[in-house]
Amino acid sequence: MKPETRDNLTPRAEMLAKYLQEDAKWAILPGETPEDAAVRREADCLDLEERLVKDGVPYLAAKEIAEKETELFPPDADQIAAQEALDEADRQEAEEEAEQEPERFSLSRDDLAAVALAKRMARRLLIVKEITPSQIQAVARALHGLEQLPEVTPGCSVTVGICHRCDRAMNYVDVTISEHEFRMSQGGSVYDPAVGSDTISGPGWRVEVDGGRVESCDLDEQARLFDELIAMGGSVAVEDESDFEM
């Protein structure tokens, strides 16, 4: 099955040449005329049509499939609308599946070591003598959120740590776990009556659920400072905005 020559184009090739010249010049190869391109593209279509017929596909179906697969002509308005509707349905389905899948933190080996340290520190807070019942609940929520990692715990948003005050200075080490981030921080403040309070932020460790991260602290140093504040008689500090049942 071969198309007509350029001197005697088939009606379909004539339509195709007009389409190529007016609306699809990108499909014309360098050095080709629209008629040359029409003959070439129709030949590709006919070759596929012939193979489909040989494979047992009915002629009319083979013709329709071949024209579609070789993109011989642009789709009509109804076809475009139908395809756009399918694409939109696929997009919505993909979004729904993404929403149903539980979010996860992407944790490296070093991150897992930081999480292990955070859990050790949180457990150590539970045996501080002055810890209150509400603080125990906050620490329990923090431990629950840490134990679920790398899975996100919906509704979790809690910071627990140790804080030591001496004269006009304050130092702390804390751990935060929420739906959005895992973080360990250290810092403090110094008060001078002449100039006011000066806040100090030390190196920390942060992993965000969307992939952002900061790894600026030495975990051994973080552990040493935490133990030091405990030994100095530091008090438990919590900030719990969690909204979930354990």
SELO-823904 format. One record per residue (C-alpha): residue in three letters; x, y, z; residue number from 1. Coordinates in nm, 3 decimals, padded with zeros to 5 digits. Layout:
N
<node resn="ALA" xx="X" yy="Y" zz="Z" resi="NUM"/>
...
//
This chain:
246
<node resn="MET" xx="00.000" yy="00.000" zz="00.000" resi="1"/>
<node resn="LYS" xx="00.177" yy="00.313" zz="-00.123" resi="2"/>
<node resn="PRO" xx="00.070" yy="00.678" zz="-00.142" resi="3"/>
<node resn="GLU" xx="00.040" yy="00.863" zz="-00.469" resi="4"/>
<node resn="THR" xx="00.339" yy="01.054" zz="-00.603" resi="5"/>
<node resn="ARG" xx="00.374" yy="01.429" zz="-00.552" resi="6"/>
<node resn="ASP" xx="00.237" yy="01.492" zz="-00.902" resi="7"/>
<node resn="ASN" xx="-00.081" yy="01.302" zz="-00.822" resi="8"/>
<node resn="LEU" xx="-00.150" yy="01.336" zz="-00.450" resi="9"/>
<node resn="THR" xx="-00.430" yy="01.142" zz="-00.288" resi="10"/>
<node resn="PRO" xx="-00.710" yy="01.351" zz="-00.139" resi="11"/>
<node resn="ARG" xx="-00.579" yy="01.266" zz="00.207" resi="12"/>
<node resn="ALA" xx="-00.226" yy="01.372" zz="00.111" resi="13"/>
<node resn="GLU" xx="-00.360" yy="01.699" zz="-00.032" resi="14"/>
<node resn="MET" xx="-00.538" yy="01.770" zz="00.298" resi="15"/>
<node resn="LEU" xx="-00.225" yy="01.675" zz="00.488" resi="16"/>
<node resn="ALA" xx="-00.003" yy="01.902" zz="00.277" resi="17"/>
<node resn="LYS" xx="-00.237" yy="02.195" zz="00.343" resi="18"/>
<node resn="TYR" xx="-00.238" yy="02.119" zz="00.716" resi="19"/>
<node resn="LEU" xx="00.142" yy="02.096" zz="00.726" resi="20"/>
<node resn="GLN" xx="00.188" yy="02.423" zz="00.538" resi="21"/>
<node resn="GLU" xx="-00.061" yy="02.618" zz="00.750" resi="22"/>
<node resn="ASP" xx="-00.049" yy="02.465" zz="01.099" resi="23"/>
<node resn="ALA" xx="00.236" yy="02.221" zz="01.140" resi="24"/>
<node resn="LYS" xx="00.548" yy="02.352" zz="00.972" resi="25"/>
<node resn="TRP" xx="00.750" yy="02.188" zz="01.252" resi="26"/>
<node resn="ALA" xx="00.670" yy="01.852" zz="01.090" resi="27"/>
<node resn="ILE" xx="00.836" yy="01.946" zz="00.759" resi="28"/>
<node resn="LEU" xx="01.199" yy="01.835" zz="00.741" resi="29"/>
<node resn="PRO" xx="01.472" yy="02.066" zz="00.605" resi="30"/>
<node resn="GLY" xx="01.465" yy="02.068" zz="00.224" resi="31"/>
<node resn="GLU" xx="01.111" yy="01.926" zz="00.206" resi="32"/>
<node resn="THR" xx="00.809" yy="02.090" zz="00.053" resi="33"/>
<node resn="PRO" xx="00.475" yy="02.046" zz="00.228" resi="34"/>
<node resn="GLU" xx="00.383" yy="01.798" zz="-00.047" resi="35"/>
<node resn="ASP" xx="00.705" yy="01.599" zz="00.013" resi="36"/>
<node resn="ALA" xx="00.631" yy="01.587" zz="00.384" resi="37"/>
<node resn="ALA" xx="00.272" yy="01.482" zz="00.318" resi="38"/>
<node resn="VAL" xx="00.385" yy="01.191" zz="00.099" resi="39"/>
<node resn="ARG" xx="00.643" yy="01.082" zz="00.360" resi="40"/>
<node resn="ARG" xx="00.402" yy="01.097" zz="00.652" resi="41"/>
<node resn="GLU" xx="00.125" yy="00.925" zz="00.460" resi="42"/>
<node resn="ALA" xx="00.370" yy="00.648" zz="00.366" resi="43"/>
<node resn="ASP" xx="00.448" yy="00.595" zz="00.736" resi="44"/>
<node resn="CYS" xx="00.078" yy="00.579" zz="00.810" resi="45"/>
<node resn="LEU" xx="00.010" yy="00.332" zz="00.528" resi="46"/>
<node resn="ASP" xx="00.298" yy="00.108" zz="00.633" resi="47"/>
<node resn="LEU" xx="00.157" yy="00.085" zz="00.985" resi="48"/>
<node resn="GLU" xx="-00.194" yy="00.035" zz="00.846" resi="49"/>
<node resn="GLU" xx="-00.069" yy="-00.251" zz="00.629" resi="50"/>
<node resn="ARG" xx="00.107" yy="-00.422" zz="00.922" resi="51"/>
<node resn="LEU" xx="-00.207" yy="-00.396" zz="01.135" resi="52"/>
<node resn="VAL" xx="-00.422" yy="-00.549" zz="00.862" resi="53"/>
<node resn="LYS" xx="-00.174" yy="-00.835" zz="00.824" resi="54"/>
<node resn="ASP" xx="-00.200" yy="-00.891" zz="01.200" resi="55"/>
<node resn="GLY" xx="-00.576" yy="-00.937" zz="01.163" resi="56"/>
<node resn="VAL" xx="-00.700" yy="-00.590" zz="01.254" resi="57"/>
<node resn="PRO" xx="-01.007" yy="-00.493" zz="01.048" resi="58"/>
<node resn="TYR" xx="-00.925" yy="-00.239" zz="00.777" resi="59"/>
<node resn="LEU" xx="-01.126" yy="00.056" zz="00.913" resi="60"/>
<node resn="ALA" xx="-00.991" yy="00.003" zz="01.263" resi="61"/>
<node resn="ALA" xx="-00.638" yy="-00.033" zz="01.126" resi="62"/>
<node resn="LYS" xx="-00.677" yy="00.293" zz="00.933" resi="63"/>
<node resn="GLU" xx="-00.800" yy="00.479" zz="01.242" resi="64"/>
<node resn="ILE" xx="-00.523" yy="00.336" zz="01.461" resi="65"/>
<node resn="ALA" xx="-00.253" yy="00.414" zz="01.205" resi="66"/>
<node resn="GLU" xx="-00.365" yy="00.775" zz="01.162" resi="67"/>
<node resn="LYS" xx="-00.372" yy="00.821" zz="01.538" resi="68"/>
<node resn="GLU" xx="-00.037" yy="00.653" zz="01.608" resi="69"/>
<node resn="THR" xx="00.146" yy="00.843" zz="01.335" resi="70"/>
<node resn="GLU" xx="-00.033" yy="01.167" zz="01.429" resi="71"/>
<node resn="LEU" xx="-00.120" yy="01.213" zz="01.067" resi="72"/>
<node resn="PHE" xx="-00.380" yy="01.480" zz="01.142" resi="73"/>
<node resn="PRO" xx="-00.442" yy="01.690" zz="01.451" resi="74"/>
<node resn="PRO" xx="-00.719" yy="01.567" zz="01.682" resi="75"/>
<node resn="ASP" xx="-01.054" yy="01.739" zz="01.651" resi="76"/>
<node resn="ALA" xx="-01.207" yy="01.949" zz="01.928" resi="77"/>
<node resn="ASP" xx="-01.400" yy="01.656" zz="02.077" resi="78"/>
<node resn="GLN" xx="-01.089" yy="01.441" zz="02.090" resi="79"/>
<node resn="ILE" xx="-00.891" yy="01.721" zz="02.253" resi="80"/>
<node resn="ALA" xx="-01.163" yy="01.776" zz="02.514" resi="81"/>
<node resn="ALA" xx="-01.185" yy="01.404" zz="02.585" resi="82"/>
<node resn="GLN" xx="-00.808" yy="01.375" zz="02.626" resi="83"/>
<node resn="GLU" xx="-00.796" yy="01.680" zz="02.852" resi="84"/>
<node resn="ALA" xx="-01.072" yy="01.527" zz="03.065" resi="85"/>
<node resn="LEU" xx="-00.873" yy="01.203" zz="03.093" resi="86"/>
<node resn="ASP" xx="-00.556" yy="01.394" zz="03.182" resi="87"/>
<node resn="GLU" xx="-00.741" yy="01.590" zz="03.450" resi="88"/>
<node resn="ALA" xx="-00.891" yy="01.271" zz="03.593" resi="89"/>
<node resn="ASP" xx="-00.545" yy="01.111" zz="03.603" resi="90"/>
<node resn="ARG" xx="-00.403" yy="01.420" zz="03.776" resi="91"/>
<node resn="GLN" xx="-00.676" yy="01.421" zz="04.040" resi="92"/>
<node resn="GLU" xx="-00.631" yy="01.049" zz="04.099" resi="93"/>
<node resn="ALA" xx="-00.255" yy="01.095" zz="04.143" resi="94"/>
<node resn="GLU" xx="-00.313" yy="01.382" zz="04.389" resi="95"/>
<node resn="GLU" xx="-00.561" yy="01.173" zz="04.590" resi="96"/>
<node resn="GLU" xx="-00.318" yy="00.882" zz="04.605" resi="97"/>
<node resn="ALA" xx="-00.040" yy="01.116" zz="04.718" resi="98"/>
<node resn="GLU" xx="-00.265" yy="01.256" zz="04.993" resi="99"/>
<node resn="GLN" xx="-00.352" yy="00.905" zz="05.112" resi="100"/>
<node resn="GLU" xx="00.009" yy="00.793" zz="05.129" resi="101"/>
<node resn="PRO" xx="00.166" yy="00.871" zz="05.469" resi="102"/>
<node resn="GLU" xx="00.439" yy="01.133" zz="05.458" resi="103"/>
<node resn="ARG" xx="00.788" yy="01.019" zz="05.550" resi="104"/>
<node resn="PHE" xx="01.109" yy="01.189" zz="05.649" resi="105"/>
<node resn="SER" xx="01.410" yy="01.101" zz="05.439" resi="106"/>
<node resn="LEU" xx="01.665" yy="01.009" zz="05.705" resi="107"/>
<node resn="SER" xx="02.033" yy="00.942" zz="05.644" resi="108"/>
<node resn="ARG" xx="02.251" yy="00.725" zz="05.869" resi="109"/>
<node resn="ASP" xx="02.367" yy="01.039" zz="06.049" resi="110"/>
<node resn="ASP" xx="02.005" yy="01.150" zz="06.091" resi="111"/>
<node resn="LEU" xx="01.922" yy="00.816" zz="06.253" resi="112"/>
<node resn="ALA" xx="02.209" yy="00.869" zz="06.497" resi="113"/>
<node resn="ALA" xx="02.065" yy="01.214" zz="06.579" resi="114"/>
<node resn="VAL" xx="01.721" yy="01.061" zz="06.635" resi="115"/>
<node resn="ALA" xx="01.870" yy="00.798" zz="06.866" resi="116"/>
<node resn="LEU" xx="02.038" yy="01.073" zz="07.069" resi="117"/>
<node resn="ALA" xx="01.711" yy="01.269" zz="07.082" resi="118"/>
<node resn="LYS" xx="01.528" yy="00.966" zz="07.220" resi="119"/>
<node resn="ARG" xx="01.798" yy="00.912" zz="07.484" resi="120"/>
<node resn="MET" xx="01.772" yy="01.274" zz="07.594" resi="121"/>
<node resn="ALA" xx="01.392" yy="01.261" zz="07.609" resi="122"/>
<node resn="ARG" xx="01.398" yy="00.946" zz="07.824" resi="123"/>
<node resn="ARG" xx="01.652" yy="01.107" zz="08.054" resi="124"/>
<node resn="LEU" xx="01.413" yy="01.398" zz="08.113" resi="125"/>
<node resn="LEU" xx="01.160" yy="01.159" zz="08.264" resi="126"/>
<node resn="ILE" xx="01.378" yy="01.102" zz="08.571" resi="127"/>
<node resn="VAL" xx="01.444" yy="01.468" zz="08.648" resi="128"/>
<node resn="LYS" xx="01.304" yy="01.510" zz="09.000" resi="129"/>
<node resn="GLU" xx="01.103" yy="01.826" zz="08.943" resi="130"/>
<node resn="ILE" xx="00.928" yy="01.710" zz="08.623" resi="131"/>
<node resn="THR" xx="00.552" yy="01.772" zz="08.637" resi="132"/>
<node resn="PRO" xx="00.270" yy="01.544" zz="08.513" resi="133"/>
<node resn="SER" xx="00.196" yy="01.771" zz="08.218" resi="134"/>
<node resn="GLN" xx="00.565" yy="01.773" zz="08.127" resi="135"/>
<node resn="ILE" xx="00.572" yy="01.393" zz="08.145" resi="136"/>
<node resn="GLN" xx="00.283" yy="01.385" zz="07.896" resi="137"/>
<node resn="ALA" xx="00.470" yy="01.619" zz="07.662" resi="138"/>
<node resn="VAL" xx="00.784" yy="01.405" zz="07.680" resi="139"/>
<node resn="ALA" xx="00.575" yy="01.093" zz="07.614" resi="140"/>
<node resn="ARG" xx="00.430" yy="01.257" zz="07.301" resi="141"/>
<node resn="ALA" xx="00.779" yy="01.355" zz="07.188" resi="142"/>
<node resn="LEU" xx="00.903" yy="00.999" zz="07.236" resi="143"/>
<node resn="HIS" xx="00.602" yy="00.866" zz="07.046" resi="144"/>
<node resn="GLY" xx="00.674" yy="01.099" zz="06.754" resi="145"/>
<node resn="LEU" xx="01.044" yy="01.008" zz="06.756" resi="146"/>
<node resn="GLU" xx="00.967" yy="00.636" zz="06.767" resi="147"/>
<node resn="GLN" xx="00.747" yy="00.667" zz="06.457" resi="148"/>
<node resn="LEU" xx="01.025" yy="00.816" zz="06.244" resi="149"/>
<node resn="PRO" xx="01.071" yy="00.813" zz="05.951" resi="150"/>
<node resn="GLU" xx="00.688" yy="00.810" zz="05.943" resi="151"/>
<node resn="VAL" xx="00.518" yy="01.141" zz="06.022" resi="152"/>
<node resn="THR" xx="00.292" yy="01.150" zz="06.327" resi="153"/>
<node resn="PRO" xx="-00.015" yy="01.358" zz="06.235" resi="154"/>
<node resn="GLY" xx="-00.095" yy="01.622" zz="06.495" resi="155"/>
<node resn="CYS" xx="00.243" yy="01.599" zz="06.664" resi="156"/>
<node resn="SER" xx="00.408" yy="01.931" zz="06.757" resi="157"/>
<node resn="VAL" xx="00.616" yy="01.923" zz="07.073" resi="158"/>
<node resn="THR" xx="00.948" yy="02.055" zz="07.202" resi="159"/>
<node resn="VAL" xx="01.112" yy="01.912" zz="07.512" resi="160"/>
<node resn="GLY" xx="01.448" yy="01.990" zz="07.667" resi="161"/>
<node resn="ILE" xx="01.660" yy="02.086" zz="07.962" resi="162"/>
<node resn="CYS" xx="01.717" yy="02.445" zz="08.071" resi="163"/>
<node resn="HIS" xx="01.965" yy="02.572" zz="08.329" resi="164"/>
<node resn="ARG" xx="01.969" yy="02.923" zz="08.473" resi="165"/>
<node resn="CYS" xx="02.257" yy="03.069" zz="08.671" resi="166"/>
<node resn="ASP" xx="02.266" yy="03.434" zz="08.775" resi="167"/>
<node resn="ARG" xx="02.187" yy="03.624" zz="08.455" resi="168"/>
<node resn="ALA" xx="02.269" yy="03.344" zz="08.210" resi="169"/>
<node resn="MET" xx="02.051" yy="03.068" zz="08.071" resi="170"/>
<node resn="ASN" xx="02.150" yy="02.765" zz="07.860" resi="171"/>
<node resn="TYR" xx="01.934" yy="02.497" zz="07.703" resi="172"/>
<node resn="VAL" xx="01.932" yy="02.189" zz="07.481" resi="173"/>
<node resn="ASP" xx="01.601" yy="02.076" zz="07.332" resi="174"/>
<node resn="VAL" xx="01.438" yy="01.842" zz="07.082" resi="175"/>
<node resn="THR" xx="01.145" yy="01.923" zz="06.854" resi="176"/>
<node resn="ILE" xx="00.934" yy="01.673" zz="06.662" resi="177"/>
<node resn="SER" xx="00.636" yy="01.774" zz="06.449" resi="178"/>
<node resn="GLU" xx="00.463" yy="01.689" zz="06.124" resi="179"/>
<node resn="HIS" xx="00.707" yy="01.917" zz="05.946" resi="180"/>
<node resn="GLU" xx="01.045" yy="01.872" zz="06.110" resi="181"/>
<node resn="PHE" xx="01.276" yy="01.691" zz="06.348" resi="182"/>
<node resn="ARG" xx="01.514" yy="01.930" zz="06.522" resi="183"/>
<node resn="MET" xx="01.773" yy="01.942" zz="06.799" resi="184"/>
<node resn="SER" xx="01.880" yy="02.285" zz="06.921" resi="185"/>
<node resn="GLN" xx="02.111" yy="02.443" zz="07.175" resi="186"/>
<node resn="GLY" xx="02.156" yy="02.799" zz="07.288" resi="187"/>
<node resn="GLY" xx="02.089" yy="03.041" zz="07.566" resi="188"/>
<node resn="SER" xx="02.081" yy="03.402" zz="07.669" resi="189"/>
<node resn="VAL" xx="02.274" yy="03.648" zz="07.886" resi="190"/>
<node resn="TYR" xx="02.116" yy="03.945" zz="08.061" resi="191"/>
<node resn="ASP" xx="02.303" yy="04.269" zz="08.120" resi="192"/>
<node resn="PRO" xx="02.109" yy="04.548" zz="08.296" resi="193"/>
<node resn="ALA" xx="02.293" yy="04.805" zz="08.087" resi="194"/>
<node resn="VAL" xx="02.208" yy="04.659" zz="07.744" resi="195"/>
<node resn="GLY" xx="01.931" yy="04.406" zz="07.807" resi="196"/>
<node resn="SER" xx="01.914" yy="04.041" zz="07.706" resi="197"/>
<node resn="ASP" xx="02.138" yy="03.890" zz="07.439" resi="198"/>
<node resn="THR" xx="02.023" yy="03.562" zz="07.281" resi="199"/>
<node resn="ILE" xx="02.277" yy="03.301" zz="07.173" resi="200"/>
<node resn="SER" xx="02.197" yy="03.026" zz="06.923" resi="201"/>
<node resn="GLY" xx="02.434" yy="02.733" zz="06.897" resi="202"/>
<node resn="PRO" xx="02.474" yy="02.475" zz="06.619" resi="203"/>
<node resn="GLY" xx="02.179" yy="02.243" zz="06.564" resi="204"/>
<node resn="TRP" xx="02.037" yy="01.954" zz="06.365" resi="205"/>
<node resn="ARG" xx="01.721" yy="01.983" zz="06.156" resi="206"/>
<node resn="VAL" xx="01.551" yy="01.756" zz="05.902" resi="207"/>
<node resn="GLU" xx="01.235" yy="01.878" zz="05.730" resi="208"/>
<node resn="VAL" xx="00.978" yy="01.645" zz="05.579" resi="209"/>
<node resn="ASP" xx="01.007" yy="01.823" zz="05.243" resi="210"/>
<node resn="GLY" xx="01.379" yy="01.744" zz="05.228" resi="211"/>
<node resn="GLY" xx="01.538" yy="02.055" zz="05.379" resi="212"/>
<node resn="ARG" xx="01.813" yy="01.992" zz="05.631" resi="213"/>
<node resn="VAL" xx="02.078" yy="02.149" zz="05.853" resi="214"/>
<node resn="GLU" xx="02.351" yy="01.938" zz="06.013" resi="215"/>
<node resn="SER" xx="02.567" yy="02.194" zz="06.189" resi="216"/>
<node resn="CYS" xx="02.617" yy="02.039" zz="06.532" resi="217"/>
<node resn="ASP" xx="02.847" yy="01.767" zz="06.662" resi="218"/>
<node resn="LEU" xx="02.626" yy="01.497" zz="06.815" resi="219"/>
<node resn="ASP" xx="02.883" yy="01.404" zz="07.079" resi="220"/>
<node resn="GLU" xx="02.908" yy="01.770" zz="07.182" resi="221"/>
<node resn="GLN" xx="02.527" yy="01.795" zz="07.191" resi="222"/>
<node resn="ALA" xx="02.512" yy="01.492" zz="07.419" resi="223"/>
<node resn="ARG" xx="02.790" yy="01.629" zz="07.644" resi="224"/>
<node resn="LEU" xx="02.616" yy="01.966" zz="07.685" resi="225"/>
<node resn="PHE" xx="02.282" yy="01.799" zz="07.762" resi="226"/>
<node resn="ASP" xx="02.437" yy="01.577" zz="08.030" resi="227"/>
<node resn="GLU" xx="02.620" yy="01.878" zz="08.173" resi="228"/>
<node resn="LEU" xx="02.298" yy="02.079" zz="08.209" resi="229"/>
<node resn="ILE" xx="02.130" yy="01.781" zz="08.375" resi="230"/>
<node resn="ALA" xx="02.421" yy="01.744" zz="08.619" resi="231"/>
<node resn="MET" xx="02.405" yy="02.116" zz="08.701" resi="232"/>
<node resn="GLY" xx="02.044" yy="02.079" zz="08.814" resi="233"/>
<node resn="GLY" xx="01.869" yy="02.203" zz="08.503" resi="234"/>
<node resn="SER" xx="01.490" yy="02.198" zz="08.483" resi="235"/>
<node resn="VAL" xx="01.264" yy="02.039" zz="08.223" resi="236"/>
<node resn="ALA" xx="01.117" yy="02.279" zz="07.966" resi="237"/>
<node resn="VAL" xx="00.838" yy="02.183" zz="07.724" resi="238"/>
<node resn="GLU" xx="00.621" yy="02.345" zz="07.460" resi="239"/>
<node resn="ASP" xx="00.343" yy="02.111" zz="07.351" resi="240"/>
<node resn="GLU" xx="00.089" yy="02.202" zz="07.083" resi="241"/>
<node resn="SER" xx="00.019" yy="01.842" zz="06.984" resi="242"/>
<node resn="ASP" xx="-00.330" yy="01.730" zz="06.884" resi="243"/>
<node resn="PHE" xx="-00.331" yy="01.352" zz="06.870" resi="244"/>
<node resn="GLU" xx="-00.417" yy="01.054" zz="07.087" resi="245"/>
<node resn="MET" xx="-00.151" yy="00.799" zz="07.174" resi="246"/>
//
